[in-house]
Amino acid sequence: MPQTMTETTGVSAKAPGDFLVTPHFDVLIVGAGISGIGAACHLGTQCPDKSFVLLEAQETYGGTWWTHRYPGVRSDSDLFTFGYRFKPWLGAPIASAEEILKYLGEVIEENNLATHIRYRHRIDSASWSSDLRRWTLDGTRIDTGEELTFTSDFLWVCGGYYRHQEGYTPDWEGFENYQGTVIHPQRWPEHLDYADKRIVVIGSGATAATLIPAIAEQAEHVTMLQRSPTFYFVRPNVNELAETLRELDIPHEWTHEIVRRKIAQDMDAITKMSFEQPDFLREILLESVRPLLPEGFDVERHFSPSYRPWQQRIAVLPEGDLFSWVRAGKVSIITDQIERFSEHGITLASGEFLEADMVITATGFNMNVLGDIDFLVDGEAVDFSDVVTYRGIMFTGVPNLAYVFGYFRSSWTLRADLISDFVCRLLRHLESLGATMVTPALRPEDSTITLGPWVDPENFNPGYLTRSLHLLPRQGDRDPWRLLHEYSVEKEVLPGADLDDGTLVFK
């Protein structure tokens, strides 16, 4: 991979009149999590002549897998598809954060990325100049407070979709009066003592379902308090096809690709069932849970959501570990509304009172919009709620910008890989045309499209998304102005997308 960059002379914002060297790159990647690392690898192999840098606000690589350090933190996607297509996964399907970070570290080492990554570099604003045909990014070196400026021909935002520095906590009545310990999993203290504590975990999504089995043994008792149920996949943490192929000494690269294809096919079938036979799929999911719970447990009340399967993410429970603690009497599940907090616990809408030494708010996160960076194009602020997405990757009126937003129902990385292929093809196409600027734009024939939200709530509607739809870009009712959600569709559409159909304006 290239180790070089060009440099331009710029004026320091801190000392007007002093000339400084401003680092300039062909491509600037924001974020060194799974999306940014993957983008850099693809860029290095598919566009080896391009100089690039990754700017990461945190102190090291990993994104989500560095931010989240609560007990038991693990993937809720299989690592055959959550891992990159170019790097075989050799372990169990569901992996711990530690294992995922080790995998990402190997990717960085094997692809010589370390010299391209600059940590604790937070980007605050990005300004595009059509005259200069480049982005100017201003930010801060978090550990020193130093003001930073970079320029780049192309900007690739790979910072994920939620704010790493804060989680989402609802505004409950009387919350400020509670005298116990309150923890949000996104900000887990390093040496938290939860032994022999009565703990209420608010929430029932992947975080709660992962965290509770990890703390149940030491805690006196854990109550999972959910406003509404969550669907769960219960499965062994083993992939039988992968194990068979490994026993036959099939090359790791072949095994990785075969298993990825089989998992993608299976997930596509389940997704299709969720739309066409939702009641049948609901019963399948509930029947997989029923035998793992104590006799007489009210499965319908506590595990049958009001929404159809896959309208929100289905959490994975390897080996059904959450339910083993329910059977042991160490974990209770309550489905109810919070009426109010008091000094020592929570009063529910039913009138029941939960005493709690500790409350863990596994209540989700706050979305960001393209890294919460302030964007300007030719001096005009960009309001992303006013733009229309091009294939869920680029945006009308915003030149030389790509964004990685993964799948909801399938692994994030499946789409990150596809987007990397698309962006690299686009960069090569720009060069072949002798152009330096590409901007999505609605054509006259697109004047009749119907615009809707970034994601249709009838398709997918978790709380973090519905709280933020008013901030996110819009999509149309036809290609290429839609955000497609299914890998089985997009793996055919994106590689064949016509770059010269008039929806991309090259200059």
Sequence and secondary structure as in RCSB ss.txt:
>XXXX:A:sequence
MPQTMTETTGVSAKAPGDFLVTPHFDVLIVGAGISGIGAACHLGTQCPDKSFVLLEAQETYGGTWWTHRYPGVRS
DSDLFTFGYRFKPWLGAPIASAEEILKYLGEVIEENNLATHIRYRHRIDSASWSSDLRRWTLDGTRIDTGEELTF
TSDFLWVCGGYYRHQEGYTPDWEGFENYQGTVIHPQRWPEHLDYADKRIVVIGSGATAATLIPAIAEQAEHVTML
QRSPTFYFVRPNVNELAETLRELDIPHEWTHEIVRRKIAQDMDAITKMSFEQPDFLREILLESVRPLLPEGFDVE
RHFSPSYRPWQQRIAVLPEGDLFSWVRAGKVSIITDQIERFSEHGITLASGEFLEADMVITATGFNMNVLGDIDF
LVDGEAVDFSDVVTYRGIMFTGVPNLAYVFGYFRSSWTLRADLISDFVCRLLRHLESLGATMVTPALRPEDSTIT
LGPWVDPENFNPGYLTRSLHLLPRQGDRDPWRLLHEYSVEKEVLPGADLDDGTLVFK
>XXXX:A:secstr
     EEEEEE SSSTT EEEEEEEEEEEE  SHHHHHHHHHHHHHSTT  EEEEESSSSS THHHH  STT B 
SS HHHHS TTS   S SS BHHHHHHHHHHHHHHTT GGGEEETEEEEEEEEETTTTEEEEEEEETTT  EEEE
EEEEEEE S SEEEEEE     TTGGG  SEEE GGG  TT   TT EEEEE  SHHHHHHHHHHTTTSSEEEEE
ESS   EEEE S  HHHHHHHHTT  HHHHHHHHHHHHHHHHHHHHHHHHH HHHHHHHHHHHHGGGS TT  HH
HHH  SS TTSS  EEEETTHHHHHHHTTSEEEEE  EEEEETTEEEETTS EEE SEEEE   EEE SGGG EE
EETTEE  GGGSBEETTTEETTBTTEEE    SSS HHHHHHHHHHHHHHHHHHHHHHT   EEE   GGGGG  
 B SS TTT   HHHHTTGGGS BB SSTTSS    HHHHHHHTTT  TTSSSEEE 
